[in-house]
Amino acid sequence: MVTKTITIREDIYKMLLSIKGANESFSNFFERLVKSRSNIDKLKELRGTVKFRNKEDFLKELLEKRRERRY
């Protein structure tokens, strides 16, 4: 297997680390992102079409769910 080294800024590394699965390698994480590209495009198309009654409650719940996934 061939490996490659990439250089990224520390702030970007921290952002990626925060969304990567706890037991997921960066290779698997990037593979998942690339394979889900069509889903990202679909989400971009839907951006702005959803209205939230209480955006703050939604964001709070979302953050709680993310914390649950990490631990």
N, C-alpha and C positions, 0 to 999 in steps of 0.2 A: 504494500500500500504506500502510495506517495503522500507525503504531507506537505503543506504549505504554511508559511507563517505570514500573518497579516498584522498590520499595525493600525490601531484605532485610538482615538482620544479616550482618556480615562472616563470622562462624563458619558460617552457613548457606551463604553464597557459596562458602566454601572446601570445604565438603562436596559441594556440587553440582559444583564445578570438578573435584574428585577422581574423580567418576564419569562426567562428561561425556566424550565421545569427543574425542581430541586435535584432530581436524580438523572437529569438529561445532560449529555455532553454538548459542547458547543457545536460540534459537527452535526449531531442529531437535531439540535435546535435549528441550525441554519437550513438543514435539509427539510425540516417541517415547514419553515417559512417559505422556502422556494416552492415546495409542492402545494402549498395553500395559496399561492399567488392569485389564482382565479377567485378565491374567496375574498381576498383583499380588494380586488377590483370590484366585486359585487358590493362589498361594504362601502367603498368610495362612492359608488353610484347611488346608494341609499342615504348617504350623508345628508343631513338636513331635512329628511322626509319624516322623521319621527319627532313628535312633540311630547315632552315630559311634563307631567303635572307638577312633580316636585323633584327637580333635578338634583338638589342637595341630598335628598333621601336615597335616590338612585345611586349617586356616586359613593355615598357611605356604604351602601349594601355591596356595591361592586368591590370596593376596597376590602371589606370583610371577607368576601368570597375569595379574593386573591390571596389574602393572608392564610385562609384555610387550606388552599392548594399548596402553599409553600411548606407547610408544617405537617 
